[in-house]
Amino acid sequence: MKLNSIQIKNLRGIDDISINLKDFTSLIGQNNTGKSTVLRAIQLLCNGITADFEEFKNKNPESIIEIIGEFGDIQEWERNTPGVSSLISENKIILRYSASVVDLPKEKVNKEYFAFIRKEEINGWSDTWNEVSPEIQALGISINITNGAHFRSAANKERMRQAIRDNRADLITQGDYEWTNEGISIAPALQQAIPKAILIPAVRDASDETKPGKTGKTAFGELINQLIVPEVKGLPQYTTIITALDELGLQIQNPEDIIGIKAINDKITNRLKGMLDVRSKLTLSSPDIDSALIASVGIRIVDGTHETPISLQGHGLQRTLIFALLEIIAERNSEVEGQEEVKNTIILFEEPELYMHPQMLRKLKNLLIEISKDENWQVTCSTHSPFMIDVAEDPTSLIILKKNPESKVITKYQLSKSPFPDNVEGRIEKAALRAALNFHPTVCEVFFAESTVLVEGDTEMALLKHCPKLLQQVGIDERKANDTSIVSCGGKWTIPAIARLLNNFEISYKVVHDEDRKGLNDKELDDAHPIHPFKANAQIAALVSADRIHINKDTIENLWESGTNSSKPYNAIVSVTEIIDNKKLYSYPQLKEFVRFCYS
């Protein structure tokens, strides 16, 4: 089962937004626009955590936090899980997490789950065993529900309903869809199948995450849990412990050879019989061995002869450890195929770029994408890094969050479908974008900037970002220069693909490109190769309004040179600096016009 979408109401700074989640999803936006809140909402919904009072919108005790999740890709074993099967409708499960304040002075919060399902009317059903029809009683007896005491259990009633669905669907009449909490027991039943969310926070000391007893409840612990428990279960010692506990439980229930326990049980029975005609029977429930084992696992770092807990290491090493655990999980997932009854996991990664050097960051992105391709994993990142966006492969995986500076309302921008047309032109644009991002991942800066200018390549970048004398002479304010993102598209043919994306995301931008006639007349240009740079002009014009396009006559170099095609960024800076030093900038009005357009 995977989380396909989530709606969030009244949580922290969010009033009401809805988001579709992919296998790999990137949340971007400026600080304080709700990225961490989205991750928190997923964690609350999937892990059954009670929200804090401080998390209510404006700390309003009258409001209710609501998180609605739609789950799809439901596996066969999940369909057959009691407490899950009854909630499936049209091959999906829709759950609503509600949190409300129940004691304001103590800031006590209560949570509750509801499911959106069709109401079932079962002919012959009753909440009392003696009033259930004989044919339904017969079904109950077939699954060892034989009397009123058994039938009082909510879990057994759900087992009965499922038996009716499986064997006597003719007894069921489907009603209208409604929100209901009937039959929902999130912890023991539904929690078996609903994805587990692992939150990797942006900045947090690992001291609490690496102590024995804490492991399994934090990012470190949950990731180790994914690795260690399956291996431990494969050991003969584990089997020996489980067998011994089962045998011990049976022996305590029939303690003829355990004189002390038999004597205690007999005393309890005798005391009871003095008041009621009953007897006692001691039992031993098997403890949760998995939790006990994983709770004893800790993490320490050995540097030469010095051994310290991970909490005493820098955040960089702590993040590197997370990276190492994810890498092992990815390798393990690729080695294991056809896994059955594996609960899905959602990795919620806050700013994965923190403390990572560039090479490691590129590797981490590829690793997270690889993990997300596994059918049992999803990855959702909040990021400020253009390197962590997978927009070339799936533009719908990018979610842009913005906050209105006046109303403070947070809104989201997400594409419902790919903006690239399903034709040859669309495939060419998408391929151009993919190639550009492979070599120029900083193209994705367009999604982070307040003011953006798309340029063809590095020569324009050199002049606009690395030639301060030029900006100063043209009269460009330093603050305006710093706030404007100049994005090298890695080639002219990539501009249409990026422009199409930005149009769909409603992001404002400008475009600067060369005319590229290169001395050819109209007839020669018509007969030129389809990928001749001049022919990209029409595609750009079809996507970008004329007032947002500046065309250099004929190439960028022609703005300051005549007949020379010296496209090296260094040569461009040297040439333009020499013009400025010689106080001849007035002779190059087109160069000044180019700069003013970019920063106006």
C-alpha positions as CSV (number, residue, x, y, z in Angstrom):
1,M,0.0,0.0,0.0
2,K,1.3,3.4,-0.9
3,L,0.2,6.9,0.0
4,N,-1.1,8.6,-3.2
5,S,-2.3,11.9,-1.8
6,I,-2.7,13.9,1.3
7,Q,-4.9,16.8,2.4
8,I,-3.8,18.9,5.3
9,K,-6.0,21.2,7.4
10,N,-5.2,23.5,10.3
11,L,-1.7,22.0,11.0
12,R,0.9,24.6,12.0
13,G,0.9,27.3,9.3
14,I,-1.2,25.4,6.8
15,D,-4.9,26.2,6.4
16,D,-5.9,23.7,3.7
17,I,-3.8,22.2,0.9
18,S,-3.9,19.0,-1.0
19,I,-0.8,17.2,-2.5
20,N,-0.3,14.2,-4.7
21,L,2.6,12.0,-3.8
22,K,4.8,10.1,-6.2
23,D,7.3,7.4,-5.5
24,F,9.9,10.2,-5.4
25,T,8.5,13.7,-4.4
26,S,10.4,17.0,-4.0
27,L,8.9,19.8,-1.8
28,I,10.5,23.2,-2.5
29,G,9.9,26.7,-1.4
30,Q,11.4,29.5,0.7
31,N,11.8,29.1,4.5
32,N,8.6,28.9,6.5
33,T,6.4,27.9,3.6
34,G,5.2,24.6,5.1
35,K,7.6,22.0,3.7
36,S,8.4,20.5,7.1
37,T,4.6,20.7,8.0
38,V,3.8,18.4,5.0
39,L,6.4,15.9,6.2
40,R,5.0,16.1,9.7
41,A,1.4,15.5,8.4
42,I,2.5,12.3,6.7
43,Q,4.3,11.2,9.9
44,L,1.2,11.9,12.0
45,L,-1.2,10.1,9.6
46,C,0.9,7.0,9.0
47,N,2.5,6.5,12.4
48,G,-0.5,7.2,14.6
49,I,1.2,10.0,16.5
50,T,-0.9,12.5,18.5
51,A,-0.3,16.1,17.4
52,D,1.0,18.6,19.9
53,F,-1.1,21.5,21.1
54,E,1.5,23.8,19.6
55,E,0.8,22.3,16.2
56,F,-2.7,23.6,16.0
57,K,-3.1,26.5,13.5
58,N,-2.6,29.7,15.6
59,K,-2.9,27.5,18.6
60,N,-6.6,27.7,18.3
61,P,-8.2,25.2,20.7
62,E,-11.5,25.3,18.8
63,S,-9.9,24.1,15.5
64,I,-9.5,20.5,14.5
65,I,-6.4,19.2,12.7
66,E,-7.5,17.0,9.8
67,I,-5.2,15.0,7.6
68,I,-6.8,12.9,4.9
69,G,-4.7,10.3,3.1
70,E,-5.6,8.2,0.1
71,F,-3.8,4.9,-0.1
72,G,-3.5,2.8,-3.3
73,D,-1.5,0.0,-4.7
74,I,-3.0,-2.3,-2.2
75,Q,-1.3,-5.8,-2.1
76,E,-3.2,-9.1,-1.9
77,W,-2.0,-9.8,1.7
78,E,-3.2,-6.4,2.8
79,R,-6.7,-7.1,1.3
80,N,-6.8,-10.3,3.4
81,T,-5.8,-8.5,6.7
82,P,-8.7,-8.1,9.1
83,G,-9.2,-4.4,9.9
84,V,-7.9,-3.5,6.4
85,S,-10.2,-5.4,4.0
86,S,-13.4,-3.7,5.2
87,L,-11.9,-0.3,4.5
88,I,-11.1,-0.9,0.8
89,S,-13.4,0.8,-1.6
90,E,-12.7,1.1,-5.4
91,N,-9.3,-0.4,-4.8
92,K,-8.2,2.3,-2.4
93,I,-8.4,3.3,1.3
94,I,-9.2,6.8,2.3
95,L,-8.4,7.7,6.0
96,R,-9.0,10.8,8.0
97,Y,-6.8,11.6,11.0
98,S,-8.5,14.1,13.3
99,A,-6.9,15.7,16.3
100,S,-8.8,18.0,18.8
101,V,-8.1,19.7,22.1
102,V,-9.9,17.9,24.9
103,D,-8.4,19.6,27.9
104,L,-7.2,23.1,27.3
105,P,-5.5,23.9,30.6
106,K,-3.4,20.7,30.3
107,E,-3.1,21.2,26.5
108,K,-4.2,17.6,26.1
109,V,-4.9,16.5,22.5
110,N,-7.0,13.5,21.4
111,K,-6.7,11.8,18.0
112,E,-9.1,9.7,16.1
113,Y,-9.2,7.9,12.7
114,F,-12.1,7.7,10.3
115,A,-12.5,5.9,7.0
116,F,-14.5,6.9,3.9
117,I,-16.4,3.8,3.0
118,R,-19.7,2.7,1.6
119,K,-22.1,1.7,4.4
120,E,-23.0,-2.0,4.4
121,E,-26.4,-3.3,5.4
122,I,-26.1,-7.0,6.2
123,N,-29.4,-9.0,6.1
124,G,-29.6,-11.0,9.4
125,W,-27.0,-9.0,11.2
126,S,-27.3,-7.8,14.8
127,D,-24.9,-6.6,17.5
128,T,-26.2,-9.3,19.8
129,W,-25.2,-12.9,19.1
130,N,-28.6,-14.4,19.9
131,E,-30.3,-12.1,17.4
132,V,-28.0,-12.9,14.5
133,S,-29.6,-15.1,11.9
134,P,-28.8,-18.8,11.9
135,E,-27.0,-18.7,8.6
136,I,-24.6,-15.9,9.9
137,Q,-24.2,-17.8,13.1
138,A,-23.1,-20.8,11.1
139,L,-20.5,-18.7,9.3
140,G,-19.3,-17.5,12.7
141,I,-19.0,-21.1,14.0
142,S,-16.9,-21.9,11.0
143,I,-14.3,-19.4,12.1
144,N,-14.5,-20.3,15.8
145,I,-16.9,-17.5,16.9
146,T,-19.4,-19.7,18.7
147,N,-21.1,-17.6,21.5
148,G,-21.9,-14.1,22.7
149,A,-18.7,-13.7,24.6
150,H,-16.7,-14.2,21.4
151,F,-19.0,-12.0,19.4
152,R,-18.7,-9.0,21.7
153,S,-15.1,-8.5,20.5
154,A,-14.9,-5.7,17.9
155,A,-12.1,-7.7,16.1
156,N,-14.3,-10.8,15.9
157,K,-17.2,-8.8,14.6
158,E,-15.0,-7.6,11.8
159,R,-13.9,-11.2,11.1
160,M,-17.5,-12.1,10.8
161,R,-18.2,-9.3,8.4
162,Q,-15.3,-10.3,6.3
163,A,-16.5,-14.0,6.3
164,I,-19.9,-12.7,5.0
165,R,-18.1,-10.6,2.3
166,D,-16.1,-13.7,1.2
167,N,-18.9,-16.3,1.4
168,R,-22.3,-14.6,1.4
169,A,-22.1,-11.4,-0.6
170,D,-25.7,-11.8,-1.4
171,L,-26.6,-10.8,2.2
172,I,-24.9,-7.4,1.7
173,T,-26.6,-4.2,0.4
174,Q,-24.3,-1.4,-0.4
175,G,-25.3,2.1,0.9
176,D,-23.9,5.6,0.4
177,Y,-20.3,6.6,1.1
178,E,-19.7,8.1,4.6
179,W,-17.0,8.9,7.1
180,T,-17.1,6.3,9.9
181,N,-14.8,5.2,12.7
182,E,-16.7,1.9,13.1
183,G,-14.3,-1.1,12.9
184,I,-11.1,1.0,12.8
185,S,-8.4,-0.1,15.2
186,I,-5.4,1.7,13.8
187,A,-2.8,0.3,16.1
188,P,-3.4,-3.5,16.1
189,A,-5.0,-4.0,12.7
190,L,-4.7,-1.3,10.1
191,Q,-1.2,-0.3,11.3
192,Q,-0.1,-3.7,10.0
193,A,-0.5,-2.5,6.5
194,I,-0.4,1.3,6.5
195,P,3.0,2.5,5.4
196,K,5.6,3.4,8.1
197,A,7.0,6.9,7.9
198,I,10.6,7.5,8.8
199,L,11.4,11.2,9.3
200,I,15.0,12.2,8.9
201,P,15.0,15.8,10.4
202,A,17.1,18.6,9.0
203,V,19.1,19.4,12.2
204,R,18.9,17.4,15.3
205,D,21.5,16.0,17.6
206,A,21.6,12.2,17.4
207,S,22.1,11.6,21.1
208,D,18.5,10.5,21.7
209,E,18.4,8.5,18.4
210,T,21.3,6.2,19.1
211,K,20.8,5.1,22.7
212,P,19.6,1.6,23.4
213,G,15.9,1.7,24.1
214,K,15.4,4.6,21.6
215,T,16.3,2.6,18.5
216,G,13.3,1.8,16.4
217,K,11.5,5.0,17.1
218,T,13.8,7.4,15.2
219,A,15.3,7.7,11.8
220,F,18.5,5.8,12.8
221,G,16.5,3.1,14.7
222,E,13.9,2.6,12.0
223,L,16.5,2.2,9.3
224,I,18.5,-0.2,11.4
225,N,15.2,-2.0,12.1
226,Q,14.8,-2.5,8.3
227,L,18.2,-4.2,8.2
228,I,18.8,-6.0,11.5
229,V,15.5,-7.6,12.3
230,P,15.2,-9.7,9.1
231,E,18.7,-10.9,9.6
232,V,18.2,-11.8,13.3
233,K,15.0,-13.7,12.4
234,G,17.1,-15.9,10.2
235,L,19.4,-17.0,13.0
236,P,18.9,-20.4,14.7
237,Q,19.2,-18.7,18.1
238,Y,16.1,-16.6,17.3
239,T,14.1,-19.7,16.4
240,T,15.3,-21.3,19.7
241,I,14.1,-18.3,21.7
242,I,10.6,-18.2,20.0
243,T,10.2,-22.0,20.5
244,A,11.3,-21.8,24.1
245,L,8.8,-19.0,24.8
246,D,6.0,-20.9,23.2
247,E,6.8,-24.0,25.2
248,L,7.0,-22.0,28.4
249,G,3.6,-20.5,27.7
250,L,2.1,-23.9,27.2
251,Q,3.8,-25.2,30.4
252,I,2.4,-22.4,32.5
253,Q,-1.1,-23.0,31.2
254,N,-0.7,-26.7,32.2
255,P,1.7,-26.5,35.1
256,E,1.5,-30.0,36.5
257,D,5.3,-30.2,36.7
258,I,5.9,-26.7,38.0
259,I,4.9,-27.1,41.6
260,G,5.2,-23.5,42.6
261,I,3.0,-22.2,39.8
262,K,0.5,-25.0,40.2
263,A,0.2,-24.1,43.9
264,I,-0.4,-20.4,43.1
265,N,-3.1,-21.3,40.5
266,D,-4.8,-23.7,42.9
267,K,-4.9,-21.0,45.6
268,I,-6.4,-18.4,43.2
269,T,-9.0,-21.0,42.1
270,N,-10.0,-21.9,45.7
271,R,-10.4,-18.3,46.7
272,L,-12.6,-17.6,43.7
273,K,-14.7,-20.7,44.3
274,G,-15.5,-19.3,47.7
275,M,-17.5,-16.6,45.9
276,L,-18.2,-17.9,42.4
277,D,-18.3,-21.2,40.6
278,V,-15.3,-20.5,38.4
279,R,-11.6,-21.4,38.3
280,S,-8.5,-19.6,37.2
281,K,-6.0,-20.4,34.5
282,L,-2.6,-18.7,34.3
283,T,-1.3,-17.8,30.9
284,L,1.9,-16.3,29.5
285,S,1.6,-14.1,26.4
286,S,4.7,-14.1,24.2
287,P,6.6,-10.9,24.5
288,D,7.5,-8.7,21.5
289,I,10.9,-10.2,20.9
290,D,11.5,-8.0,17.8
291,S,11.1,-4.8,19.8
292,A,13.2,-6.0,22.6
293,L,16.0,-7.0,20.3
294,I,16.0,-3.8,18.2
295,A,15.8,-1.7,21.4
296,S,19.1,-3.0,22.5
297,V,21.0,-2.0,19.3
298,G,23.2,1.1,19.5
299,I,25.5,2.9,17.2
300,R,29.1,3.9,18.1
301,I,31.9,5.2,15.9
302,V,35.4,3.8,16.2
303,D,38.1,6.3,15.0
304,G,41.4,4.5,15.3
305,T,41.5,3.4,18.9
306,H,38.9,5.9,20.1
307,E,35.3,4.8,20.4
308,T,32.5,7.3,20.8
309,P,28.7,7.4,20.4
310,I,27.5,8.9,17.1
311,S,26.0,11.8,19.1
312,L,29.5,13.1,19.8
313,Q,30.3,13.3,16.1
314,G,29.5,16.2,13.7
315,H,26.2,16.5,11.8
316,G,28.1,15.7,8.7
317,L,29.1,12.3,9.9
318,Q,25.6,11.7,11.3
319,R,24.1,12.4,7.9
320,T,26.8,10.2,6.3
321,L,25.7,7.4,8.5
322,I,22.1,7.9,7.4
323,F,23.4,7.8,3.8
324,A,25.3,4.5,4.5
325,L,22.2,2.9,6.0
326,L,20.1,4.0,3.0
327,E,22.7,2.6,0.6
328,I,22.6,-0.8,2.3
329,I,18.8,-0.8,2.2
330,A,18.9,0.0,-1.6
331,E,21.3,-2.8,-2.2
332,R,19.3,-5.2,-0.1
333,N,16.1,-4.3,-1.9
334,S,17.6,-5.0,-5.3
335,E,18.7,-8.4,-4.1
336,V,15.3,-9.5,-2.8
337,E,12.5,-10.0,-5.3
338,G,9.0,-11.2,-4.9
339,Q,8.7,-10.2,-1.2
340,E,5.4,-10.9,0.3
341,E,3.7,-9.3,3.3
342,V,6.3,-6.5,3.4
343,K,5.0,-3.3,4.9
344,N,5.7,-0.2,2.8
345,T,8.0,2.5,4.1
346,I,8.0,6.3,3.4
347,I,11.3,8.1,3.9
348,L,10.6,11.8,4.8
349,F,13.9,13.5,4.3
350,E,14.3,17.1,5.4
351,E,16.9,19.0,3.4
352,P,19.1,16.0,2.5
353,E,21.7,18.3,1.0
354,L,22.8,19.5,4.5
355,Y,26.4,18.7,5.4
356,M,26.9,16.9,2.1
357,H,29.7,17.8,-0.3
358,P,28.6,18.1,-4.0
359,Q,29.8,14.6,-5.1
360,M,28.0,13.0,-2.2
361,L,24.9,15.0,-2.8
362,R,24.6,13.8,-6.4
363,K,25.1,10.2,-5.2
364,L,22.5,10.7,-2.5
365,K,19.9,11.9,-5.0
366,N,20.5,8.9,-7.3
367,L,20.3,6.6,-4.2
368,L,17.0,8.0,-3.0
369,I,15.5,7.7,-6.5
370,E,16.8,4.1,-6.7
371,I,15.1,3.3,-3.4
372,S,11.9,4.9,-4.5
373,K,11.7,2.6,-7.5
374,D,11.3,-0.4,-5.1
375,E,7.6,-1.3,-4.8
376,N,7.8,-1.1,-1.0
377,W,9.3,2.3,-0.6
378,Q,8.4,6.0,-1.2
379,V,10.7,9.0,-0.7
380,T,9.5,12.6,-0.1
381,C,12.2,15.3,0.4
382,S,12.0,18.9,1.4
383,T,14.9,20.8,-0.2
384,H,16.5,24.1,-1.1
385,S,18.9,22.4,-3.5
386,P,18.3,22.3,-7.3
387,F,20.3,19.0,-7.3
388,M,17.5,17.2,-5.4
389,I,14.8,17.7,-8.0
390,D,13.8,15.0,-10.5
391,V,11.8,17.2,-12.7
392,A,13.1,15.9,-16.0
393,E,11.8,12.4,-15.4
394,D,8.5,13.4,-13.8
395,P,7.5,17.1,-13.5
396,T,4.5,16.1,-11.4
397,S,6.8,15.0,-8.6
398,L,7.8,18.6,-7.9
399,I,5.7,20.6,-5.4
400,I,6.3,24.3,-5.0
401,L,5.0,25.8,-1.7
402,K,4.5,29.6,-1.4
403,K,3.3,31.9,1.4
404,N,1.4,35.1,0.6
405,P,3.4,37.9,2.3
406,E,0.2,39.7,3.4
407,S,-2.4,37.0,4.2
408,K,0.2,34.4,5.2
409,V,-1.8,31.7,3.5
410,I,0.3,28.8,2.1
411,T,-0.5,27.6,-1.4
412,K,0.9,24.8,-3.5
413,Y,1.7,24.5,-7.2
414,Q,1.8,21.0,-8.6
415,L,1.3,19.7,-12.1
416,S,-1.5,17.1,-12.5
417,K,0.1,15.8,-15.7
418,S,3.3,16.2,-17.7
419,P,3.5,19.5,-19.6
420,F,5.3,17.9,-22.5
421,P,3.0,16.9,-25.4
422,D,2.9,13.2,-26.2
423,N,4.4,13.6,-29.7
424,V,7.8,13.8,-31.3
425,E,8.3,17.5,-30.3
426,G,7.4,16.7,-26.7
427,R,9.8,13.8,-26.5
428,I,12.6,16.0,-28.0
429,E,11.9,18.7,-25.5
430,K,11.9,16.3,-22.6
431,A,15.1,14.6,-23.9
432,A,16.8,18.1,-24.2
433,L,15.8,18.9,-20.6
434,R,17.1,15.6,-19.3
435,A,20.4,16.1,-21.1
436,A,20.7,19.6,-19.8
437,L,20.1,18.6,-16.2
438,N,22.6,15.8,-16.4
439,F,25.3,18.4,-17.1
440,H,23.7,21.6,-15.6
441,P,21.6,20.5,-12.5
442,T,21.6,24.2,-11.5
443,V,19.0,24.8,-14.2
444,C,16.5,23.9,-11.4
445,E,17.4,27.1,-9.7
446,V,14.4,28.5,-11.7
447,F,12.1,26.9,-9.1
448,F,13.7,28.6,-6.2
449,A,14.3,32.2,-7.5
450,E,12.1,35.3,-7.1
451,S,13.3,36.7,-10.4
452,T,14.7,34.5,-13.2
453,V,16.3,35.0,-16.5
454,L,16.9,32.0,-18.8
455,V,20.0,32.4,-21.0
456,E,21.6,30.0,-23.5
457,G,24.9,29.3,-21.9
458,D,27.9,30.2,-19.8
459,T,29.0,33.3,-21.7
460,E,25.8,35.1,-20.6
461,M,26.3,33.8,-17.1
462,A,29.9,35.1,-17.1
463,L,28.8,38.7,-18.1
464,L,25.8,38.9,-15.9
465,K,27.1,37.3,-12.8
466,H,30.9,37.5,-12.9
467,C,31.6,40.9,-14.5
468,P,30.6,43.4,-11.7
469,K,32.1,46.3,-13.6
470,L,29.6,45.9,-16.4
471,L,26.6,45.9,-14.0
472,Q,28.0,48.9,-12.2
473,Q,28.6,50.9,-15.4
474,V,25.0,50.1,-16.6
475,G,23.6,51.2,-13.3
476,I,22.3,47.9,-11.9
477,D,21.6,48.0,-8.2
478,E,23.6,45.4,-6.3
479,R,20.6,44.1,-4.4
480,K,18.7,43.7,-7.7
481,A,21.6,41.8,-9.2
482,N,21.8,39.5,-6.1
483,D,18.1,38.8,-6.2
484,T,18.0,37.8,-9.9
485,S,18.8,34.3,-10.8
486,I,20.6,33.9,-14.2
487,V,20.1,30.3,-15.3
488,S,22.3,28.8,-18.0
489,C,20.1,26.4,-19.9
490,G,23.0,24.5,-21.4
491,G,21.9,25.3,-24.9
492,K,19.3,27.1,-26.9
493,W,17.1,24.1,-27.6
494,T,16.6,23.5,-23.9
495,I,14.9,26.9,-23.4
496,P,11.5,25.7,-24.8
497,A,11.4,22.7,-22.4
498,I,12.2,24.9,-19.4
499,A,9.8,27.6,-20.5
500,R,7.0,25.0,-20.9
501,L,7.6,23.8,-17.3
502,L,7.7,27.3,-15.9
503,N,4.5,28.3,-17.7
504,N,2.7,25.3,-16.1
505,F,4.0,26.1,-12.7
506,E,3.0,29.8,-13.2
507,I,6.5,31.0,-12.5
508,S,7.5,34.4,-13.9
509,Y,10.7,34.6,-16.0
510,K,12.5,36.3,-18.9
511,V,14.4,34.8,-21.8
512,V,17.5,36.0,-23.6
513,H,18.7,34.2,-26.7
514,D,20.7,34.8,-29.9
515,E,19.0,35.3,-33.2
516,D,21.6,33.0,-34.9
517,R,21.0,34.0,-38.5
518,K,24.8,33.8,-38.9
519,G,24.7,35.5,-42.3
520,L,22.0,33.2,-43.8
521,N,19.1,34.6,-45.8
522,D,15.5,33.5,-45.3
523,K,15.6,30.8,-48.0
524,E,18.8,29.4,-46.6
525,L,17.3,29.3,-43.1
526,D,14.2,27.5,-44.3
527,D,16.4,24.9,-45.9
528,A,18.7,24.6,-42.8
529,H,18.9,21.4,-40.7
530,P,15.9,21.0,-38.3
531,I,18.2,21.5,-35.2
532,H,19.8,24.7,-36.6
533,P,19.7,27.1,-33.6
534,F,17.7,29.7,-35.6
535,K,14.8,27.3,-35.7
536,A,14.5,27.3,-32.0
537,N,13.4,30.9,-32.1
538,A,9.9,30.1,-33.3
539,Q,9.4,27.5,-30.5
540,I,10.5,30.0,-27.9
541,A,8.2,32.7,-29.3
542,A,5.3,30.3,-29.2
543,L,5.8,29.8,-25.4
544,V,7.0,33.2,-24.2
545,S,5.4,36.5,-24.7
546,A,7.3,39.0,-26.8
547,D,7.7,41.5,-23.9
548,R,9.7,38.8,-21.9
549,I,12.1,38.0,-24.7
550,H,15.3,39.7,-25.6
551,I,17.0,38.6,-28.8
552,N,20.7,39.4,-29.4
553,K,21.6,40.4,-32.9
554,D,23.1,38.1,-34.0
555,T,25.0,36.3,-31.2
556,I,26.0,37.3,-27.7
557,E,29.5,38.1,-29.0
558,N,28.2,40.5,-31.6
559,L,27.2,42.8,-28.7
560,W,30.8,43.9,-28.3
561,E,32.8,42.3,-31.2
562,S,32.4,42.4,-34.9
563,G,32.8,39.2,-36.9
564,T,34.4,37.3,-34.0
565,N,33.0,34.2,-32.4
566,S,34.9,34.0,-29.2
567,S,32.4,32.2,-27.0
568,K,34.7,31.4,-24.1
569,P,33.3,33.0,-21.0
570,Y,36.7,34.1,-19.9
571,N,37.4,35.9,-23.3
572,A,34.0,37.6,-23.0
573,I,34.8,39.0,-19.5
574,V,38.3,40.1,-20.7
575,S,36.8,41.9,-23.8
576,V,34.0,43.7,-22.0
577,T,36.3,44.7,-19.1
578,E,38.7,46.2,-21.5
579,I,35.9,48.2,-23.1
580,I,34.9,49.5,-19.7
581,D,38.4,50.4,-18.7
582,N,38.9,52.3,-21.9
583,K,35.6,54.1,-21.2
584,K,34.0,53.0,-24.5
585,L,30.9,51.3,-23.2
586,Y,28.8,54.1,-24.8
587,S,29.8,52.7,-28.2
588,Y,28.0,49.4,-27.4
589,P,24.3,50.3,-26.8
590,Q,23.1,46.7,-27.5
591,L,25.3,45.4,-24.7
592,K,23.8,47.9,-22.3
593,E,20.3,47.1,-23.5
594,F,21.0,43.4,-22.9
595,V,22.0,44.0,-19.3
596,R,19.2,46.4,-18.5
597,F,16.6,43.9,-19.9
598,C,17.9,41.1,-17.6
599,Y,17.7,43.2,-14.4
600,S,14.7,45.5,-15.1
